[in-house]
Amino acid sequence: MVNKHRINLTLVYFLAFTIVSSVLAFHIIVKAYDSFDNTELTYAVNQ
C-alpha cells in the first residue's frame, strides 16, 4: 500500500516537474523571440 502511494506521488511530482519545465521553456523561447528584430516576419505576416 505504501509503495503504491509512493509511486503515485512520484508520478505526480514528475508530471508537475514536466509541466513547470514546459512552461519555463515556453517563456524562455517567447522572450528570446521577442528580443530578436523580427520586423521582416511582421511585414510578411501583415501581407
BAFI-3210 file (N, C-alpha, C; in Angstrom, 3 decimals, decimal comma, padded with zeros to 6 digits):
// residues 47
n [1|2|3|4|5|6|7|8|9|10|11|12|13|14|15|16|17|18|19|20|21|22|23|24|25|26|27|28|29|30|31|32|33|34|35|36|37|38|39|40|41|42|43|44|45|46|47]
n.u [000,833|001,904|004,022|002,689|001,358|003,554|004,624|002,586|002,750|005,295|004,857|003,058|004,709|006,579|004,990|004,208|006,708|007,399|005,419|005,970|008,563|008,035|006,470|008,308|010,281|008,771|008,273|010,901|011,566|009,714|010,531|013,136|012,504|011,102|013,174|014,623|015,065|012,352|011,147|010,899|009,513|007,123|006,276|005,906|003,839|001,821|001,325]
n.v [-001,198|001,214|001,463|001,671|004,080|005,736|005,500|006,685|009,275|009,977|009,947|012,057|014,188|014,053|014,662|017,267|018,525|018,225|019,785|022,321|022,683|022,741|025,061|026,997|026,712|027,499|030,199|031,151|030,754|032,449|034,901|035,092|035,120|037,521|039,261|039,296|041,041|041,197|042,384|041,874|039,452|040,255|042,012|040,204|038,650|040,529|041,024]
n.w [000,000|000,851|-000,930|-003,387|-003,041|-002,834|-005,386|-006,888|-005,881|-006,735|-009,474|-009,710|-008,883|-010,950|-013,202|-012,524|-012,484|-015,179|-016,415|-015,334|-016,322|-019,069|-019,257|-018,387|-020,372|-022,580|-021,941|-021,985|-024,673|-025,928|-024,863|-025,867|-028,554|-028,744|-028,239|-030,538|-033,677|-035,447|-037,678|-040,379|-040,435|-039,262|-041,236|-043,344|-042,321|-042,122|-044,753]
ca.u [000,000|002,783|004,789|001,817|001,148|004,810|004,735|001,646|003,287|006,416|004,292|002,507|005,848|007,171|004,109|004,303|008,007|007,341|004,586|006,716|009,670|007,471|006,063|009,524|010,890|007,938|008,529|012,255|011,523|008,981|011,361|014,228|011,917|010,787|014,408|015,130|014,431|011,542|010,315|010,624|008,463|005,884|005,870|005,414|002,540|000,829|000,982]
ca.v [000,000|002,385|001,556|002,164|005,504|006,426|005,542|007,696|010,582|010,226|010,265|013,415|015,104|014,036|015,411|018,680|018,995|018,314|020,938|023,539|022,801|023,140|026,465|027,808|026,677|028,311|031,606|031,482|030,839|033,668|036,052|035,143|035,500|038,949|040,037|039,409|042,046|040,380|043,285|041,224|038,458|041,009|042,513|039,072|038,239|041,559|040,902]
ca.w [000,000|000,937|-002,168|-004,450|-002,786|-003,144|-006,847|-007,369|-005,510|-007,644|-010,783|-009,615|-008,889|-012,288|-014,096|-012,149|-012,946|-016,637|-016,778|-014,993|-017,274|-020,361|-019,163|-018,340|-021,699|-023,463|-021,635|-022,448|-026,136|-026,285|-024,504|-026,836|-029,839|-028,683|-028,213|-031,902|-034,525|-036,360|-038,473|-041,665|-040,211|-039,058|-042,546|-044,129|-041,773|-042,439|-046,163]
c.u [000,878|003,553|003,939|001,572|002,396|004,994|003,805|002,172|004,450|005,911|003,728|003,634|006,475|006,322|004,191|005,617|008,020|006,553|005,338|007,864|009,173|007,091|007,288|010,199|010,104|008,189|009,909|012,266|010,824|009,833|012,511|013,710|011,612|012,049|014,993|014,406|013,667|010,622|009,972|009,503|007,121|005,366|005,273|004,040|001,467|000,443|-000,005]
c.v [001,262|002,569|002,110|003,662|006,303|006,543|006,615|009,097|010,956|010,622|011,681|014,441|015,196|014,840|016,906|019,271|019,168|019,536|022,234|023,754|023,269|024,613|027,369|027,852|027,542|029,792|032,030|031,646|032,127|034,897|036,210|035,586|036,992|039,795|040,187|040,523|041,301|041,262|042,643|040,206|039,161|041,538|041,393|038,632|039,252|041,543|039,766]
c.w [000,000|-000,365|-003,303|-004,278|-003,157|-004,652|-007,408|-007,069|-006,425|-009,025|-010,791|-009,646|-010,276|-013,264|-013,798|-012,650|-014,461|-017,077|-016,504|-015,975|-018,637|-020,349|-019,151|-019,703|-022,670|-023,223|-022,132|-023,964|-026,572|-025,998|-025,493|-028,201|-029,865|-028,719|-029,616|-032,650|-035,610|-037,195|-039,816|-041,528|-040,019|-040,388|-043,390|-043,632|-042,150|-043,911|-046,317]
res [m|v|n|k|h|r|i|n|l|t|l|v|y|f|l|a|f|t|i|v|s|s|v|l|a|f|h|i|i|v|k|a|y|d|s|f|d|n|t|e|l|t|y|a|v|n|q]
***
